Amino acid sequence: MASAAIFSSLRRRRSPSLEAFLAPVDLSNAALLETLRAISMELVSSFSGKDKTAPYFQVKNSRSLIRKIQVISVLLDAFRDLGFSKISTTVFLCLKELYLLLYRSKILIDYVKGSCKLWLLLQNQSISGHFHDMNQEISTLLDVFPLCEIHLSEDVKEQVELLRKQSRKSKLLIDKNDDLLRLKLYSFLNEFENGRIPDRNQLYSFFVEKLGICNIKSYRDEIEFLEEQIVNHDGDIEPTASVLNGFVALMRYCRFLLFRFEDEDGELGKWKRRTAKKGLITREIADTFITIPKDFCCPISLDLMQDPVIVSTGQTYERASIARWMEEGHSTCPKTGQMLVHTKLVPNRALRNLILQWCMANGIPYDPPENADYSSESAVSALPSKGAMEATKATAGLLVEHLANGTPRAQTVAAREIRLLAKTGRENRACIAEAGAIPLLKRLLSSSDACAQENSVTAMLNLSIYDKNKSRIMDVEGCLGTIVGVLRYGHTTEARENAAATLFSLSAVHDYKKQIAQEDGAVEALAGLLREGTARGKKDAVTALFNLSTHTENCARMIESGAITALVGALGCEGVSEEAAGALALIVRQPIGAEAVAEEEMAVAGLTGMMRCGTPRGKENAVAALLELCRSGGAAATERVLKAPALASLLQSLLFTGTKRARRKAASLARVFQRCENASLHFGGLGVGYAFAGNSAEPRDTSFASDVGMPVSISVRVL
């Protein structure tokens, strides 16, 4: 139905239907009258009897508007009784204007009925103004309506004339009781702003007794609606996003303060079936993996840059990666090989702002460094207020208390709520960790309750997105091993996949890559998930394995754990083949890695298959892996690559159609074969293609990862 579509658009604050702004042009007199009558009757009937969907606020304004529409409905019935042939052109034009007026009235009424209670309170004055505008429009329309041209009964004329007089005298009506409630709502937030926690009895009286928000579902609905407004208005909102975030935090606190912590009405089992709302910052991207633009990734670590800096050669790197490179004694630019004339690192503010905008547009968590000297209006506007922070701290305290001392069911609820609270915002993640949640969540990871385990590991994943929490997790004795245990033996597929994603998140810190790889069963479990997991699980596993492969000391563990076999098998799997080829390109840089890959029967075939049918980035990674295999694997490995069917034509194709990096790799690989004693027999057909790329070959990069051109896929999901 059209009305349902309009209501949906209002709920999400999207542009309403064009029918609200454009008068019908192709309707006959009869059709227009019937349409007007249908809209007016629908509006009037929505307030008749004991309608359960009547608005909680703006009742006086709504009923006043409906009473006016009732009189208009009487006028429309009179038109129908007169016959359509007696309607003049002037009257018809007025009826078209009436169509727009009724449609806008319907939009306003539906908006009020579909909005949450807190939003109606916060917008009390603004919405009252919209109702006053509608009254003014009705008055204007009745003033120009040519009633003298129509032969109406005296009763109808009297009602219309009375409506005209009332509309002229109508004034802006702001319900004083509603406005007092609005001010009281602000007072609670002000108490948090001033470092005080509001009295529990006052909160109960206000939210439960006066607003009728009396169960857990009602609180969730209020929170979700406010979150929608924050995101869908995209900063253009009053109150500001930071103030609305404060009210969201206040509602979360009240939900746990005012009600039993044990879940109501089986609510606990419903969270998995709830669908994410499009456009929310808190939306789940569990089944979506977004390729980060290559320019946003550090050439050394291949991770999304948080603190991009420029070195003397003009290249940009992640500050931590290039600083570690310099600390190891290198004096050259990892990407170009040029000497660094100085070691000063200049913040790349322009690139960082682009990364921030891209992350916000794609709903990806982005935590800037603590000491970054950047400024961004969008970032500032998104910062939570002091009141929001204090309310979040109070909520985190309640959650951690029940996580520590509650019943098993209450602990599961607490883990789920920590998971939800940690979905967005560095500040939320910091508050939860500082309250002591991580050791308690670690205890729940070993729970025999599948729901408790899944919520706790997902909460751990969301907390790990904040860099400081990575060290907090790794410092808890046995926590890493317990996460690996969930990866290996978790009760549900989601728990195992989220454990893999947690390892990927933790492995973003270079110093933890070796520690994770050395944890008993970690790499083996990731390899198993890559072989047998769901599409999402394979993505989690391959990105974690890629991260671990960037540490040179993990090569032996990758070999003995069977990860190389799993990566080779993944070359033919859509969605993970690019990352698998990228990981192999890193592993074969070391002789033992090259030897292990060369021994895999399907390795060369899989890489050449990617060169034939893969994506541009996949082809780039595949030819890079083959080149490194020849460089590090010795004569035997080179011979295996040399014998690959149709490799000459694949190289020639890449030399003409590949990415810039792929062309350089293909040219370098061709020269390797040219130096072999049988190269002329196998590669005499390169011809013009080889000559074309002869001057584009690159020297081998000295950094451990910058030679691999794979994109990084977001697998650290907020769930």
N, C-alpha and C positions, 0 to 999 in steps of 0.2 A: 504494500500500500504506500501511497505517496506520503501519508502522514507518518508512517513508521520510518520512512527514509529521512524525512525532515527531522523527526525527533532524534534519530541516530546522529545526524549531522550536528544538531544542537548539543548533544551530550559531549561530543568531541570538539566542540567549538570550531567546527569547520564552517566554511561559507555556506549559508543556507541555500535552498533551492532557488534557481533563477525565477521560479514562479512568484517568489516573494517580491520581486522588483519589476517584473515585466507584465504588463496587462495583456490578456489574451487578445489575439488579433484575428483568429479564425473561428470564433464561436458565434453562433447565431443568437438572436435575442433569447430564444427558448433555452438554449444550452447554457448561456451565461446565467440566466436566472436560476436554473436548476443547480448549477455549480455554486452560486452564492448561497442558495438555501441549504445545500448540503454542508457547506463549511459552517454556516451559522448554527445549524441544528447540532452539528458535532460539538461545537464549542459550548452551546447551552447545555446539552445532555451531559457533558463531562463534569458539570457541577450540580446536576440534579440528584436528588435522593442522598443516600449515604455513600458517596463515592470515595473509595479508599485511596484513590490517587490524588485527592485534593492536596494542594500545596500546604506545607507546614507553616511557611511564612508568606508574606504578601497576600494574605487571604482577603483583606479589605479591598485592596487594589484589584485583585483578580475578580472578586464578585461584582465590584462596581463596573468593571469592563464588561463582564458577562451580562449584567442587567441591561446595559446599553445595546449589546448585540441582540438581546431578546426583542427589544423594540424594533431594531432593524429587521429582525426576522419577521415580525408582524407586517412591516412595510413590504417585504419581499413577497409574502403570501398575498397581500393585496394586489401587487403587480400581476401575479399569476392569475388571480381571479378576473382582472380587467381584460386580460388577453394581450398577447404579445404584439399584435398589430398596432396597438394604441401607444406604444412606447416611441417617443420622438428620439431624434439623433442626440439631442442634448442630454436627455435622460439616460440614453445608452452609454454616453461618455462618462456620466457620473457613476453609472453602475460598474464600469471598468475600474474607476478609482476606488469604488467600494470593494471590489475584488481584491485590490492590493491592500487595502486597509484590513480586511478580514484575514487575509493570509498573514500579514505581519502580526495581527492579534493572536492568531493561532501559534505562530512561532514563539511569541513572548510567553503565552500561557504554557506551552509545552516545555519551554526552557525552565520556567519556574517550577513546574511539576517534576522535571527530570533532574534538577540540580540537588546537590547534597545540602544539608541544613547549614553547615558552617559556611559554605560558599554563599548561600542566600543571606546569611547574616552579614558577612563581610562586604557583600555587594548591595546591602539594603538601600542605601541612598541612590546608587546608580540605577538599580532596577526600578525603584519608585519613580525616578525621572523618566524611564522608558514608558511606564504606565501613563504618566502625565502627558507625555508626547502623544500617546495614542488618543487620549481624551481630546487634545487639541486638534488632532487630525479629524476626529469625528465631528467636532464643532465646525471646523472649516468646511468639511464636505456637506454638512446639513445646511450651512449658510448659502451655499451655491446650488444646492439641489432644487430644481424647478418644480416644487410641489404644486404650484399653481397650474401647471400644464396637465396635471393628473387628477382624475376624478376619484378622490378617495373618500371613504366614509368619514363622518365626523369623528367617530371614535378613534380611527387610525390617525387622522390629522391631529387630534388632541394629544395622542401619545407621542407623535413625532415632534410636535411643537414643544412639549414639555421636555423631551430629550434634548432638543436644541438649546433651550434655556439652561438646563442643567449643565450641559457640556461647556457653555460659555462661562459659567461660574465655577467650573471645576478648578481646584487648586492642587498643588503638589502635596500628596499625602505620604508622609513618612511615619510609619507606626512607631510611636514613642516606646512602647514595650520592646519591640524588636530592636530598636536602636540602643536601648539600655542593655539588652542582652549582648549586642555587638561590643559595647564598651566594656562589659564584664569579661567577655572573651579576651579582649586585648589586655585586660588587667592581669589575667593569669600569665600571659606571655611576658608581661612587664616584670612580674615577680621573678621569673626565671632570669630575665635580663639583669636583675639586681642581685642575683645570686641566692635567691630564696626559693624554696620548693613550696608551691601552693598547698593549702590545707586539703586533706583528703575529703573531708565532709563537704567543703565548699565545691570541690570538683564533682562529687557525686550529685549534689543538689543541682548543679548547673547542667551537667551533661545528661544525667539519667532522668531527673525529675522534670526539668524545664525544657530540655531539648528532645527528650524521648529517645536518646541514643543509648539503648539499654541492653544490647547484646554484642557479642564479638563480631558478628557479621556486619552490624551497623557501623562499627568502628572501622572495619576494613573498607566498607563502601565509601565512608567519608574520606579516608586516607587516599584511596585510589582516585577519587574524583579530584581532590586537591592536587595530587601529583599530575593528573592529566592537564589541569589548568596551567601549572607551572611550565610544562613542556610545550603544550600546543600554542601558548601565547608567545613563546620564543622571546621572552624578556619584556615584551610590551604588555605589562599587566600591573594592575593596582588592586590590592597591595603588591609590593614588589615580591620577586621570587624568594628573596631571603626571608621576608616576613612570612610568606606562605609555608616555606620550609619549617619555620618555627612552629606554625600551627600543626603541621604534619607530625613534628616531633612531640608536641604536646598531646596529640591524639594517641600516639603510640604509648606514651607514658601512662595515660589514663586507662587505656585498654588493659594494661597489666596491673595497674594499681587498684582498679575498681572491681575486677572480676576474678573469679577463681582461675588459677593458672592452668589447671587441667582444662583441656579443650572441651568445648560445648558441642553437643549434637553431632559428634563424629566429624567435626570440622578438620581434624588432623589429617584424615585420609583424603581430603578434597584438594589439597594444595597441588598435587601432581596433575590434577585434571584441569586446573585453572589455566586459561590461555592468556598469554601476554597481550597487552593492549598496544596496538600500533602507535608509535610516536613517543612512548614513555622512555625516559632515561633509564628506568628500571626494567625495561623490556628484556626478556631472555633471548639470547642469541645462540641457544643450545644447538640448533640445527642449521645455523648459518655461519659460514666461515668467510671472512672478508679479507681479500688480498690487499695488503698495505702497499701503497705506491712506493716504488723502489727508492725514490729520492728521500723518503721519510725514514729509511732504514740506515743504520750505521754500517759503513762498508766493512768494518772489522767484525762486529758481533752479529750483524744482520737483524738485530732487534729494532723495534720502533724506538726512535730517539726520544728521550725525555729531556735531555739537556744538551742540544746540539751546539757544538763550538767549531770555530774555523781556525785551522792551523796556517802557518806562513805560506804554504803553497796554494791556499784558497780552497782546499778540500774541507768538507764538513764531516765530523765524527761525533759520536756520543762521548761526552766528557770523560766518563769513567774508563771507556775502552782506550781512548788515545792516551790518557794519563798513564794507564797501565803499560801501554806500548813504550812510552818514553821511559818509565821507571825500569823497564827491562833492559835499558841501555841502547835502544834504537835511536838513530838520529836522522832517519829518512821518513818521508811520507809513505804510509803503508800502501796507498792506492797508486801513486805516481812513481815512487822510488826516488823522488828528488830529495836533496838534502834540506833539512829544516834549518832556516837561517836563525830562528829563535824558537823558544818553547812556549811563547805566550799563546793562550787559548782565548779567542774572542767569541763571546756568546752570539749565536746566529738567531737573533730575535725574530727576524722575518720568517725563517723556516719554522721556528717553534710555534709561532702564531698560526701558520698554515696547518701544522700538525694538529694543533688544538682545535681549530675549526673543523678539520676533517673528522677528528674523533667525536666531536659533539654532533656532527651531522649524521654519523653512523652509529651513534649510541654506544661508543666504545669507552670504557673507563680509561682515564688518562690522568695520572698523578704526577705533576711536575715536581722537580727536586725542591727540597725544603728551602735552600738558600738561593734559588734562581732569582736573578735581578731583572725579571721581565715584568711587563705590565700589559694587561689585556682587559678591556672593558667587559667582555663577555665572561672572562674568568672571575673578575671582581664581583659582577652581578650575581654569579652563581654561588659565591661564598655564603655559608650559613651565618645567621646572626648569632650573637652571644646567647640569646634566649634559646635558639634551636640547639646550640651546643650544650647548654646546661640541661635542657630537657632530654637530649640524647644521652648525656652522661647518667642522668637519673634512670633512664630506661635501661641502659646497659647494666647499671648496678642491680636493678630488679632481675634482669635476665640471668646475670651471673649468679646471683643469690639462689635462684631456683635451679640453675644448672648444677650448683654445688650441693644443695640441701633438699631439693624437691623430690617428689615421688618419681618413679621411672617415667610416667606419662608426662609429668610436668617438665622433666629434663628434656624429653623429646620435643615438647612444645618450645622450650627455651632455645634449643638448638636450631629449630626451624626459624624462630623469630630472629635469632642472631644472623642466620643465613640471609634473611630478607633485609635486615637492617644494614648488613655489610654489602648489599648489592651496589650501592652508590655512595660515593663520597669518601675521600681520604680521611676526613674528620670522623665519620662514623666508624670506619675501620680502626682508626687510632683509639677512639673511645672504648670500643669493645675489647681491644687487646689490653689497653691500660687497666681495664677493670678486672683482668685476670681470666679471660674466657679461654685462652688457647690451651692451657694445661687441662682444663675441665673438658673441653671438646676432644682433646686427645684421649681422655678416658672413655668417652662415648664411642670412639672409633671402633673399639673392640666389643661393642654391645651386640647381644644376640638378637636385638630388635632391628629389623631391616630398615624401618623408617628412621629410627634414632641414628643408625650408622650413616645412612644416606644424607640426612640433614647435617650431621656433624662434619662429614668430609666435604660437603658442599660449602658449609660455613667456613671451613678451613681454607678452601679454594678462594672464596671471596675475600677473606681477610688477607690472603697472601698477595693480593694485587698491590697492596700498600707496601712499599719497599722496606720500611722499618719492621713490618710484621714478618717479613721473610726471615730475618735473623731471630726474631722472637720464636718462630716456629722451630727453626733449626736448633735453637739453644735448649728447647725443652727435651729433656732426656727421653730417648725412645720414641719421640714423635715421628721422626722420619721413618723409622722402622715400622711404626703402626700404620702410617699412610701407605707404605709399600705393602703391608699386610692386607689392607683394604683392596689395593690394586690386584693382589694375587687371589684373595679368597673372599672378596666382598659379597654380601648377600644379594645384591641387585646389579644389573648391568650399569645403571646410572651411577651407582657408588663406585664401581671399578673405573668407569670412564672419568669421573670427576677426580678420583685419586690420581689418574694419569695426568689430567690437566693441572692438578696441584703440583706435581713434580715438574711439569713444564714451567709453571710460574716460578717455582723456587730456583730452577736451573737458570733463570735469567741472571742470577748473580754468579759471576765466573768462578768464585771460590767454592761454590756449592756443587758445581758440576761433577767434580771428581768424587766428592762425598756421596752424592746420590748414586753415581755409577758403582761405587764400591759397596753400597748397601746390598745385603744379601737378597737376591731374587728380584731386584728392581729392574735391571735391564732385561732379564729373562721375561718378566711379566709384561713389560712394554712390548717386547718382540711378539709375545703371544697375543696381545691385544691387537697388534698390527696385522697379524695373520688371520685372526678369527673374530675380531670385534665388529660392531656395527660401523656404519659409515662415519658416524661421529666419533666412535671409539678409536677407529683407525687414524682419524685426523689428530686426536689427542696424542696417540702413541707416536705417530711419525714426527710430530713437532717436538715432542719431548726427546725422542732419539736424536733428532737433528741438533737440538741444543746441546745434548751431551756429547755429540761427536765433534763439537767445536773445541773441546778441550783435548789437547794432543795426548794427554796421559790416559785417556779413556779408550784408546784404540784396542788395546788387548782385551779389555772387558767386553767391548762390542763384539769381538771375534768369538771369544769363548762362550758368550751367552746366547749365541745364535741370532743376534740382531742383524748381522750382515745378510744372512739367508732371508730373514723377514723383509729387509729393505729391498733386496733383489726381487723377491716375490711381489712387493708393492709397486714395482715399476709398471706393471700392467693394470694397476687398480686406479680407476679414475677418481680424482679428488685428492690423492696422496702421492701420486707418481712424481710430481715436481719436487716435493720435499724429500722423498726417498732418494732421488737422483742427486739432490744437493748434499744430503748426508753422505752418500757414497763418494761423491767428489772430494769431500773432506777426509774421509777415512783412507782413501787410496793415496793420499799425499805421503803417508808413511809406508815404508817397504813392507812391513808385516800386514798392513791393511791392504795394500795392493795385491800381495800374494794371496790373501784370503779371498778377496773379491775375484781374482783371476781363477781361483779354484771353483767358484760357483758356476755351474754349467750354463745357467741362464742369464748370467750377468751381462755379458757382451751383447747377447741377443736382445735382452730387455732394454739396454741403453740405445742400441741401434733402432729398435722398434719405436722408442720415444723420439728419436731423430726423424723418423718417418711420419709418425702420426700424432706426436705430442703437441702441446701448446708452444708458442714461441719461447716462453720461459722454460718449459720442460725440455725443449730441444737444446737450449743454451746449457742447461745443467747436465744433460746427457753427454754432449760433446766435451764439456769440461771434465766430466768424470773419465771419459775414455782417454783424454789427453793426459790426465794425471796418472791413469793406470799405466800408460806407456812410459811415462817419465820415471815412475817409482817402482814399477813391477818387473823391470828387467826384460831380457830377450823373450822369455816364455810368454809373459803377459802381452808384449808387443805383438808377438806372432799370433796370439789368439785374436787380438783386435784386428790385425792385418787380414786375417782370413774371414772376417765378417762379411756375409754376402751384401753386395750392392753398397758397400760403404763409400766407394768412390763417388757414386752418383749422389749419395746423401750429403757428402761433404761439399760437392759442387753446388747442390741446391742451397745449402746453408750459406755458402760464400756469396750467393746472389740474393737470397731472400731472408736470411736470418737477422737477428738483432745485431747491433754493433758488436757486442761482446761475443755473440755466437760466431760471427764472421772471423773475429780474431782467433778464437779457439780453433775453429775449423782450419784456418791457415796454419796455425802452429802444429796441429795434428798432421796436416799434409806434409809439412817439412820433416816431421819425425819419420814418417814413412819414406820420404825421399832419401833419407840417409841410410835406410835399410838396403841390404844388397839386392833384394827382389822388388824394390819399390817401383822400378821402371816397368816391371811386368804387370803390376796390379793397378798402378795409378797413372799410367800414361795418358789416360783420358781426361785428366783434370783440365788441361789446356788453358783456355782463356780464363776460366774461373779461378784457377790457381794464380795466374799472373795478376788478375784483378786484385787479389788479396795479398799479394806477395809483400807489399810494404806495410800491411796493417798488423803484422804479428806483434804480440806483446811479450815482453820478458816475463818470466814467471814471478808472480808476486811473492813477497817475503812474508806477508801476513798470513795467519792461519786460516782465515775465512774469506778475505776480500775477493778471492778469485772465483768464488761461487756466486752466481748471479741469481739465486733463487729468491722469490719473495717470501716474506714471513706471513703465515696465516694466523689469524687470531684464533687461538684455541683456549685462552684463559677466559672462560665464560663467566658471566655474573648470573648466578642461578638462584 
